[in-house]
Amino acid sequence: MRSFFKNVLANIVAIIILCAVFFIFFIMMLVFSSMGSDKSVTVKKNSVLTINLKTNIIDSPTEEQMDLFGLGNQNKNVLLYDVLEAINKAKTDDNIKGISIETDDLNAGLTQIDDLRNAIEDFKKSGKFVYAYGNGVSQSAYYLGSVADQYYLHPAGGIELKGLSTEVTFFKDFADKYGIGIEVIRHGKFKSAVEPFLRNDISPENKEQLSTLLNDLWKNTSYKMAASRKIDTAQFRTVVDSLYGMIPEQGLKYKLADKLIQKSEYEDLLKTKLNVKDKEKLNKISLTNYISSFADEDQSGEKVAVLYASGSINNGDEYNDIHSEKYVKYIKKLQEDDKVKAVVFRINSPGGSANASDEILFELQQLKKIKPLIVSFGDYAASGGYYVAMAADKIYSEPNTLTGSIGVFGVLPYYKDIANKNGIRADVVATNANSMYYSGLNGVTPYGVNMMTKSVEGTYKRFVHFVTQNRKKTFEQIDNVGGGRVWSGVRAKEIGLVDELGTLNDAVKFAAQKAGVKSYYVESYPKRITPFEQIFKDLNEEDVSARIIKNKIGKSNYEILQQITDKKLQSEVKMEMPYQIRITTN
């Protein structure tokens, strides 16, 4: 017996030592990785700025995810603003002779790609070349690559050029089959976030808004691709409808590509363009390294702050997404910083909690009393994401921003029928008439539904009130374009929901002008957190489980699962957009 306990104890000690060694090794890896990223980068003469597969473009530092389950991911996150600054700087950098776009996929939103294309178009005015190469090319990657002077495709490759579509998943029949009740209260016939719980097919209103929205986005996107490739718009439509891009020879025939060559032949072509001898090395510099080469340039004096707000809006004090307590602190800090002369609030959000959105809006209104506040929209500025913009002096939207969705809803799921079928029931003992107005087992009382309806209606009126103040329109005018309907940025400008169509750079320049500042630098908020903080900030059982599930079933499937399991949907009035639109599906 004594020998047995000795062996058990020895094994326990061995496991502890092994875990400690692993932990120390892991920490050392992070330290060396951080040290390596801080090394100064020198741009060699006769270099090509490369946009490659390892470039992960994000709108905000809060979008960065680094965890124990993603250590093998070598993609490097770069902020969109930094990328645009890099391309602008490369335009006049004598060491940079051209840009090479070498990406089969692109982790960037539609408006981000628009900004990249615009920056590259401006770069081309310098007379420097822009080439692109692809193999199995996604639609988003081709949208960016089509801006190049020449597009080269692998002989066995293809281009997934297919147009835009959306798929709406419905849960009503599933809920009915398994005895799950869902009480829904909403304002706005276009507020389709709750439609999957109410119907088993798409409503005419939702189909109308989705069709209009997708056609608006595709019209703008397809026109740019066709114009860049010098293809007639009617012929381009035929090419897309017929999926000709998937066959390399067809892609070449219909001018989607200029030549079919191997990647090594493309490298030789770049060498020839730069007059580099065969045995000499081609000097390529990635976007991330190029940004590092000038990131430490002098930043002193007055500044324009860009406060990024990306993700869903929630109560709380967490770093990722948009949590009201955290953003109240950010806004107050900017308000008190005398060096900050103006603030640009960059929104990329489909909305979320009505209460959290209201907290953020109030603090922004206080900031506006002291400093110019300009709002810039990214991919999404819908529902709560649009609501928080109502403190702005001026609103800039991208043409393809999903904008508006002025509407409110509440969802109360309950499981009375399925519980009863399985021999589970519950009695209620309470002190007051509505102490248990809502229960997962007994559902919602009629009075509870009545009060939730009043809450939703009151929140909608408050939403429209702030919009009427900012947009200088009547309640009826806003209500007519509200009702939960989502608009493209172009249409939002036409109906007066935004002031200008423009980029983040346009918003920054206007903010500086409004503040009367001629010499300034731009500083981003919130600040990036360290790798240690990224990994351990949410290292709890629930978060770890969620990440394991997401890695197993994929991001898209995980988002569907969230729709029916997310606790944040329950017992809370929401300002949230019903869906996300991506330029490609992978």
DAFEN-V28395 format. One record per helix or strand. SS is the DSSP state (alpha for helix, beta for strand). FROM is the first residue (numbers start at 0). TO is the last residue. If there is no record, write none. Layout:
<<SS FROM TO> <SS FROM TO>>
This chain:
<<alpha 1 36> <beta 46 51> <beta 54 57> <alpha 60 62> <beta 75 78> <alpha 79 90> <beta 95 101> <beta 106 106> <alpha 109 123> <beta 128 136> <alpha 138 144> <beta 149 158> <alpha 171 176> <beta 180 186> <alpha 191 197> <alpha 203 227> <alpha 232 240> <alpha 243 245> <alpha 247 252> <beta 258 259> <alpha 262 272> <beta 283 285> <alpha 286 293> <beta 302 309> <beta 312 313> <beta 321 322> <alpha 323 335> <beta 339 348> <beta 350 352> <alpha 353 367> <beta 371 381> <alpha 383 390> <beta 393 396> <beta 401 403> <beta 407 413> <alpha 415 420> <beta 437 438> <beta 442 443> <alpha 445 470> <alpha 474 480> <beta 485 487> <alpha 488 493> <beta 499 500> <alpha 503 514> <beta 520 524> <alpha 530 535> <alpha 540 552> <alpha 554 564> <alpha 566 568> <beta 569 569> <beta 572 575>>
